[in-house]
């Protein structure tokens, strides 16, 4: 009987209980302790640090000037580690190009170093994280509430954890869901929050992560009746519509080409090469890009991310993960592991892969000295998004773009509104394509609302949610960066401590007092944005018939950018000053009437642009080839004049070519302006 009671103990209550030792959870616990509160930090896995300690060492932060407080403290501690000579084992510090002597912080690091630094920060404050402590997820049993207040939550072992204020810092939002709070999974439609980037977005898949060749999606080439290859959907809902799809997950692999530290790629158990037929067909179609992005970490290692049409993201295989049971989640994680191991095994060993590409991939392997307890494989899958709270305020794309105000900032985001692909489908022309990849700049740093971290008071008054915060899919795509999670965790920990001091609900914490404390502790809450003039012009506001690059057709690989204005729409395409003669961009329009039209093209002039861009106008009398100097301004109208031509009613097009050009070629927009 005593043993049973001990196994199901009611644990001593803490002021603040944090569930999830992610960067947000760690920052919250540190801040709570520094404000004199007792704190307990529970982590469902065997490791702390979330993705920061599980391979994501290439810090996507946008503007690093808005990373303050405990977040910047962590990156400064990373730099202190790499100042030690003994930190450099497989590489010399002077050979690592991302170590900069004059920087106050270091933004790239090895996984094991990140975990060690985070442990040191916790232990310096007397906090010992409680690992392998999973929340009991059984409706009505996992969380005890009295009215709109959480009293305790129960762990799988039976222990009940009490506290005054709770924080859900998990990537999945399990505690908030178990507490009965409303949440959303998937993509909102464009009309729900008036977001231009929301919902299904076929037309915006314009970056590197798409098929650039025509690849047959059917099991038997040319035979739709044979069925689709693995991972391909027959069709998608209408453009801009809502769905339950979430952006693809992957493991961020730590790889190396250092032979002394390299592990060869294993053939995964259950490998079936049919799962990679689409990859092989894409290669055979001529897409010979190395299909992953190995960003350099210290000591000859990488943080390896998705890149290309068929890469490390396991597209479409995670839809049920956010709300799945622990057992089902483990199945999904293992499926992702098998997929990524099979992906590399195929590239290295299959005879249908050209030898140059096989050799390029075979040069890499996993690192012997990383993730030694899990076969050198990261212990945390990259949950790019899961549940999202529906709280006191929903942060949207419009807040990120500064179109709607935020007056209660508790941190700032600045990274692109970034969604990885959500689906793979068959186009109207019968070829495989990816959908959901969006990378659009918000135009500068933006504030994140405190109300996005708080539930509605009617739902709960003593819970804060700094990771699965109240936001839309597109806003979350920008917010979801690890430095921002550190920032929001610290702010949530601060608010939790203040709610205890004032004996009030988290919604009642006076913002002026919260702001004062956050600023005192180094948080950056406001930052000047670039002038609005640098933003894109809405095509619908431009006189004439305008064809934006977002609706254009690319031959070859064109990159999207918004680095230099002015431009039309969300940005422009450029040829990366590569593949001259193999790339062209077609901008098409439907003209309402026959007649004479003045035709022009827009581009953002810059010193690295080409001076000799051939642009071909297709008109009623044939074609006209005009050379454009894109280093010179397009003029007051924003459109460089190509000439005046007669057109018939109906389709018209302009082609931007690259052969023989002496710099970056820009494709932004074309315009047809009727001449009376």
Long-range contacts (C-beta under 8 A, 24 or more apart in sequence): 7-157, 7-158, 7-159, 8-157, 8-158, 8-159, 8-160, 9-158, 9-159, 9-160, 10-152, 10-159, 10-160, 10-162, 11-40, 11-159, 11-160, 11-161, 11-162, 12-162, 13-162, 13-163, 13-164, 14-38, 14-39, 14-40, 14-162, 14-163, 14-164, 15-39, 15-163, 15-164, 15-165, 15-497, 15-500, 16-40, 16-163, 16-164, 16-165, 16-166, 16-167, 16-493, 16-496, 16-497, 16-500, 17-42, 17-153, 17-161, 17-162, 17-163, 17-165, 17-166, 17-167, 18-42, 18-166, 18-167, 18-169, 18-493, 19-44, 19-135, 19-153, 19-166, 19-167, 19-168, 19-169, 19-170, 19-174, 19-175, 20-44, 20-50, 20-167, 20-168, 20-169, 20-170, 20-171, 20-175, 20-467, 21-47, 21-48, 21-49, 21-50, 21-129, 21-131, 21-169, 22-49, 22-50, 22-51, 22-52, 22-169, 22-170, 22-171, 22-467, 22-485, 22-489, 23-49, 23-50, 23-52, 23-71, 23-74, 23-118, 23-482, 23-483, 23-485, 23-486, 23-489, 24-167, 24-169, 24-466, 24-467, 24-485, 24-486, 24-488, 24-489, 24-492, 25-167, 25-169, 25-170, 25-467, 25-489, 26-118, 26-121, 26-122, 26-486, 26-489, 27-69, 27-70, 27-71, 27-485, 27-486, 27-487, 27-489, 27-490, 27-493, 28-167, 28-169, 28-464, 28-466, 28-489, 28-490, 28-492, 28-493, 28-496, 29-122, 29-125, 29-127, 29-129, 29-493, 30-70, 30-121, 30-122, 30-125, 30-127, 30-490, 30-493, 31-70, 31-489, 31-490, 31-493, 31-494, 31-497, 31-521, 32-493, 32-496, 32-497, 33-125, 33-126, 33-127, 34-125, 34-521, 35-493, 35-494, 35-497, 36-497, 37-496, 37-497, 37-500, 39-127, 40-130, 40-161, 40-163, 41-122, 41-127, 41-129, 41-130, 42-129, 42-130, 42-133, 42-155, 42-161, 43-129, 43-130, 43-131, 43-132, 43-133, 44-132, 44-133, 44-134, 44-135, 44-170, 44-174, 45-131, 45-132, 45-379, 45-380, 46-131, 46-132, 46-373, 46-379, 47-115, 47-131, 47-379, 47-380, 48-115, 48-118, 48-119, 48-122, 48-129, 48-131, 49-114, 49-115, 49-118, 50-171, 50-380, 50-482, 50-485, 51-171, 51-252, 51-380, 51-382, 51-482, 52-114, 52-118, 52-482, 53-111, 53-112, 53-114, 53-115, 53-118, 53-380, 54-111, 54-251, 54-252, 54-371, 54-378, 54-379, 54-380, 54-382, 55-111, 55-251, 55-252, 55-253, 55-254, 55-303, 55-304, 55-378, 55-380, 55-382, 56-252, 56-303, 56-382, 56-482, 57-108, 57-109, 57-110, 57-111, 57-114, 57-252, 57-254, 57-295, 57-297, 57-301, 57-303, 58-108, 58-295, 58-297, 58-303, 58-305, 59-107, 59-108, 59-481, 59-482, 59-483, 60-415, 60-418, 60-481, 60-482, 61-107, 61-414, 61-415, 61-481, 61-483, 61-484, 62-413, 62-414, 62-415, 62-416, 62-445, 62-478, 62-481, 63-414, 63-444, 63-445, 63-527, 64-105, 64-107, 64-483, 65-445, 65-524, 65-527, 66-411, 66-412, 66-413, 66-414, 66-445, 66-524, 66-527, 67-105, 67-483, 67-486, 67-487, 67-524, 68-487, 68-522, 68-523, 68-524, 69-486, 69-487, 69-490, 69-518, 69-521, 69-522, 69-523, 69-524, 70-486, 70-487, 70-489, 70-490, 70-521, 70-522, 71-483, 71-484, 71-486, 71-487, 71-490, 72-104, 72-105, 72-522, 73-121, 73-522, 74-117, 74-118, 74-121, 74-486, 75-105, 75-106, 75-107, 75-483, 76-104, 76-105, 76-106, 77-117, 77-120, 77-121, 78-105, 78-106, 78-107, 78-109, 78-113, 78-114, 78-117, 79-103, 79-104, 79-105, 79-106, 81-109, 81-113, 81-116, 81-117, 82-106, 82-109, 82-113, 82-298, 87-113, 87-298, 88-298, 88-299, 89-299, 90-256, 90-258, 90-260, 90-261, 90-299, 90-300, 90-301, 91-258, 91-298, 91-299, 91-300, 96-296, 96-298, 97-296, 98-296, 99-298, 108-295, 108-296, 108-297, 108-298, 108-303, 109-297, 109-298, 110-254, 110-297, 110-298, 110-299, 110-301, 110-370, 111-254, 111-370, 111-371, 111-378, 112-369, 112-370, 113-298, 133-157, 134-326, 135-174, 135-175, 135-178, 137-174, 137-178, 137-325, 137-326, 139-178, 142-178, 143-175, 143-178, 143-179, 143-180, 145-179, 145-180, 145-460, 148-457, 148-458, 148-459, 148-460, 148-461, 149-460, 149-461, 149-462, 150-179, 150-460, 150-462, 150-463, 153-178, 153-179, 164-462, 164-500, 165-462, 165-463, 165-464, 165-496, 165-499, 165-500, 165-506, 166-462, 166-463, 166-464, 167-463, 167-464, 167-465, 167-466, 167-489, 167-492, 167-493, 167-496, 168-463, 168-464, 168-465, 168-467, 168-468, 169-466, 169-467, 169-485, 169-489, 169-492, 170-467, 170-468, 171-383, 171-386, 171-467, 171-468, 172-321, 172-322, 172-383, 172-386, 172-387, 172-468, 173-322, 173-386, 173-387, 173-388, 173-389, 173-465, 173-467, 173-468, 175-463, 176-387, 176-389, 176-455, 176-463, 176-465, 176-468, 177-323, 177-387, 179-460, 179-463, 180-459, 181-389, 181-390, 181-391, 181-455, 181-459, 181-460, 181-463, 181-465, 182-389, 182-390, 182-459, 183-387, 183-388, 183-389, 183-390, 183-468, 184-387, 184-388, 184-390, 185-244, 185-246, 185-322, 185-323, 185-386, 185-387, 185-388, 186-242, 186-243, 186-244, 186-245, 186-246, 186-473, 187-242, 187-243, 187-244, 187-245, 187-246, 187-422, 187-436, 187-473, 188-242, 188-472, 188-473, 188-474, 189-240, 189-241, 189-242, 190-240, 190-241, 191-240, 192-242, 192-472, 193-394, 193-396, 193-397, 193-398, 193-472, 194-396, 194-398, 195-396, 195-397, 195-398, 195-472, 195-474, 196-397, 197-397, 197-417, 197-438, 197-440, 197-474, 198-240, 198-242, 198-397, 198-472, 198-473, 198-474, 199-239, 199-240, 199-241, 199-242, 199-243, 200-236, 200-237, 200-238, 200-239, 200-240, 200-241, 200-243, 200-423, 200-435, 200-436, 201-239, 201-240, 201-435, 201-436, 201-438, 202-236, 202-239, 202-433, 202-435, 203-239, 203-550, 203-551, 204-437, 204-438, 204-550, 205-421, 205-433, 205-434, 205-435, 205-436, 205-437, 205-438, 206-549, 206-550, 206-554, 206-558, 206-560, 206-573, 207-437, 207-439, 207-559, 207-560, 208-289, 208-307, 208-308, 208-557, 208-559, 209-306, 209-307, 209-308, 209-309, 209-311, 209-313, 209-420, 209-421, 209-434, 209-437, 210-309, 210-433, 210-434, 210-437, 211-282, 211-287, 211-309, 211-431, 211-432, 211-433, 211-434, 212-287, 212-309, 212-554, 212-556, 212-557, 213-282, 213-285, 213-286, 213-287, 213-309, 214-285, 214-429, 214-431, 215-278, 215-281, 215-282, 215-285, 215-309, 215-431, 215-432, 216-281, 216-430, 216-431, 216-432, 217-278, 217-426, 217-430, 217-431, 217-432, 219-277, 224-430, 228-426, 229-274, 229-277, 229-278, 229-432, 230-274, 230-275, 230-277, 230-278, 231-275, 231-278, 231-314, 231-315, 231-316, 231-317, 231-424, 232-278, 232-424, 232-425, 232-426, 232-432, 233-316, 233-423, 233-424, 233-425, 233-426, 234-425, 234-426, 235-425, 235-426, 236-423, 236-425, 236-435, 243-422, 244-319, 245-316, 245-319, 245-422, 245-423, 245-436, 246-318, 246-319, 246-321, 246-322, 246-384, 246-385, 246-386, 246-422, 247-384, 247-385, 247-419, 247-420, 247-421, 247-422, 247-436, 247-473, 247-477, 248-306, 248-313, 248-314, 248-315, 248-316, 248-317, 248-318, 248-384, 248-420, 248-421, 248-422, 248-436, 249-313, 249-314, 249-317, 249-318, 249-321, 249-336, 249-381, 249-382, 249-383, 249-384, 250-305, 250-306, 250-312, 250-313, 250-314, 250-336, 250-340, 250-381, 250-382, 251-312, 251-336, 251-337, 251-340, 251-377, 251-378, 251-381, 251-382, 252-303, 252-304, 252-305, 252-378, 252-382, 253-302, 253-304, 253-312, 253-340, 253-366, 253-377, 253-378, 254-297, 254-301, 254-302, 254-303, 254-304, 254-366, 254-367, 254-370, 254-371, 254-376, 254-378, 255-294, 255-301, 255-302, 255-304, 255-364, 255-365, 255-366, 255-367, 256-299, 256-300, 256-301, 256-302, 256-364, 256-365, 256-366, 256-367, 257-300, 257-363, 257-364, 257-365, 258-299, 258-300, 261-299, 261-300, 261-367, 261-368, 261-369, 262-364, 262-365, 262-366, 262-367, 262-368, 263-365, 263-366, 263-367, 263-368, 263-376, 264-365, 265-341, 265-344, 265-345, 265-348, 265-362, 265-365, 265-366, 266-341, 266-345, 267-341, 267-342, 267-345, 267-349, 268-337, 268-338, 268-341, 268-342, 268-345, 269-338, 270-338, 271-338, 271-341, 271-342, 271-345, 272-342, 273-346, 273-350, 275-339, 275-342, 276-342, 276-343, 276-346, 276-350, 278-310, 278-432, 279-310, 279-343, 279-346, 279-347, 280-346, 280-350, 280-352, 280-353, 282-309, 282-310, 282-432, 283-352, 283-353, 283-354, 283-357, 284-352, 288-354, 288-356, 288-357, 289-557, 290-357, 290-360, 290-361, 291-347, 294-364, 301-367, 301-370, 302-364, 306-420, 309-434, 310-343, 311-343, 312-340, 312-343, 313-420, 313-421, 314-339, 314-340, 315-421, 315-422, 315-423, 315-424, 315-434, 316-422, 316-423, 316-424, 321-383, 321-386, 322-385, 322-386, 322-387, 323-387, 332-381, 333-381, 336-381, 337-377, 384-420, 384-480, 385-473, 385-476, 385-477, 385-480, 386-468, 387-468, 388-468, 388-469, 388-470, 388-471, 388-472, 388-473, 388-476, 389-452, 389-455, 389-465, 389-468, 389-469, 389-470, 390-470, 391-451, 391-452, 391-453, 391-454, 391-455, 391-456, 391-465, 391-469, 391-470, 392-451, 392-452, 392-454, 392-455, 392-456, 392-457, 392-470, 392-507, 393-449, 393-451, 393-452, 393-470, 394-452, 394-470, 394-471, 394-472, 395-448, 395-449, 395-452, 395-469, 395-470, 395-471, 395-472, 395-475, 395-476, 395-479, 396-471, 396-472, 396-474, 396-475, 397-472, 397-474, 397-475, 399-446, 399-447, 399-449, 399-475, 400-442, 400-446, 400-474, 400-475, 400-478, 401-442, 401-443, 401-446, 402-442, 402-443, 402-444, 402-446, 402-529, 406-446, 406-447, 406-448, 406-449, 408-449, 408-450, 408-451, 408-511, 408-515, 409-447, 409-448, 409-449, 409-450, 409-515, 409-525, 409-526, 410-448, 410-449, 410-450, 410-453, 410-487, 410-488, 410-491, 410-492, 410-495, 410-514, 410-518, 410-523, 410-525, 411-447, 411-448, 411-484, 411-487, 411-488, 411-491, 411-523, 411-524, 411-525, 412-445, 412-446, 412-447, 412-448, 412-484, 412-487, 412-524, 412-525, 412-526, 412-527, 413-442, 413-445, 413-446, 413-448, 413-478, 413-479, 413-481, 413-484, 414-442, 414-444, 414-445, 414-446, 414-478, 414-527, 415-478, 415-481, 415-484, 416-440, 416-441, 416-442, 416-477, 416-478, 417-441, 417-442, 417-474, 417-475, 417-477, 417-478, 418-477, 418-478, 419-473, 419-474, 419-477, 438-474, 438-477, 439-560, 440-562, 440-570, 440-571, 441-562, 441-570, 441-571, 442-478, 443-529, 443-530, 443-532, 443-534, 443-535, 444-527, 444-528, 444-529, 444-530, 445-527, 445-529, 446-529, 447-525, 447-526, 448-479, 448-484, 448-488, 450-491, 450-495, 450-511, 450-514, 451-507, 453-488, 453-491, 453-492, 453-495, 454-506, 454-507, 456-507, 457-505, 457-507, 461-505, 461-506, 461-507, 461-508, 462-499, 462-505, 462-506, 463-506, 464-492, 464-495, 464-496, 464-506, 465-492, 466-491, 466-492, 487-523, 490-518, 490-521, 490-523, 491-518, 491-523, 494-518, 494-521, 533-565, 533-566, 534-565, 534-566, 535-565, 536-562, 536-565, 536-566, 536-567, 536-568, 536-569, 536-570, 536-571, 537-566, 537-567, 537-568, 537-569, 537-638, 538-569, 539-568, 539-569, 539-669, 542-568, 542-638, 542-669, 542-671, 543-673, 544-671, 544-672, 544-673, 544-674, 545-589, 545-590, 545-591, 545-592, 545-597, 545-671, 545-672, 545-673, 546-589, 546-669, 546-670, 546-671, 547-587, 547-588, 547-589, 547-654, 547-669, 547-670, 547-671, 548-587, 548-668, 548-669, 549-573, 549-585, 549-587, 549-667, 549-668, 549-669, 551-587, 551-588, 552-585, 552-586, 552-587, 552-588, 552-667, 553-585, 553-586, 553-588, 554-583, 554-584, 554-585, 554-586, 555-582, 555-583, 555-584, 555-585, 555-586, 556-582, 556-583, 556-584, 556-658, 557-583, 558-583, 558-585, 558-667, 564-604, 564-606, 565-604, 566-604, 566-638, 567-602, 567-603, 567-604, 567-668, 567-669, 568-602, 568-638, 568-668, 568-669, 569-668, 569-669, 572-603, 572-604, 572-666, 572-667, 572-668, 573-666, 573-667, 573-668, 574-664, 574-665, 574-666, 574-667, 575-658, 575-661, 575-664, 575-665, 576-664, 577-608, 577-663, 577-664, 577-665, 579-658, 580-658, 580-659, 580-660, 580-661, 581-658, 581-659, 581-660, 582-658, 583-658, 583-665, 584-655, 584-656, 584-657, 584-658, 585-655, 585-656, 585-667, 586-653, 586-654, 586-655, 586-656, 587-653, 587-654, 587-655, 587-656, 587-667, 587-669, 587-670, 588-651, 588-652, 588-653, 588-654, 589-651, 589-652, 589-653, 589-670, 589-672, 590-650, 590-651, 590-652, 591-647, 591-648, 591-649, 591-650, 591-651, 591-652, 591-672, 592-649, 593-649, 593-674, 594-620, 594-646, 594-647, 594-648, 594-649, 595-646, 595-647, 595-674, 595-675, 596-644, 596-645, 596-646, 596-647, 596-674, 596-675, 597-644, 597-645, 597-646, 597-647, 597-652, 597-672, 597-673, 597-674, 597-675, 598-641, 598-643, 598-644, 598-672, 598-673, 598-675, 599-641, 599-642, 599-643, 599-644, 599-645, 599-654, 599-670, 599-671, 599-672, 599-673, 600-634, 600-637, 600-639, 600-640, 600-641, 600-642, 600-670, 600-671, 600-673, 601-628, 601-634, 601-639, 601-640, 601-642, 601-654, 601-656, 601-668, 601-669, 601-670, 601-671, 602-634, 602-638, 602-639, 602-640, 602-668, 602-669, 602-670, 602-671, 603-628, 603-630, 603-634, 603-640, 603-666, 603-667, 603-668, 604-666, 604-668, 605-630, 605-631, 605-632, 605-633, 605-634, 606-630, 606-631, 606-664, 607-631, 608-663, 608-664, 609-663, 609-664, 609-665, 609-666, 610-661, 610-662, 610-663, 610-664, 610-665, 611-662, 611-663, 612-660, 612-661, 612-662, 613-656, 613-657, 613-658, 613-661, 613-665, 613-666, 614-656, 614-657, 614-659, 614-660, 614-661, 615-642, 615-654, 615-655, 615-656, 615-657, 616-654, 616-655, 616-657, 617-642, 617-643, 617-645, 617-654, 618-652, 618-653, 618-654, 618-655, 619-645, 619-646, 619-647, 619-652, 620-645, 620-646, 620-647, 620-648, 621-645, 621-646, 630-663, 630-664, 630-665, 630-666, 631-663, 639-669, 639-671, 644-675, 647-672
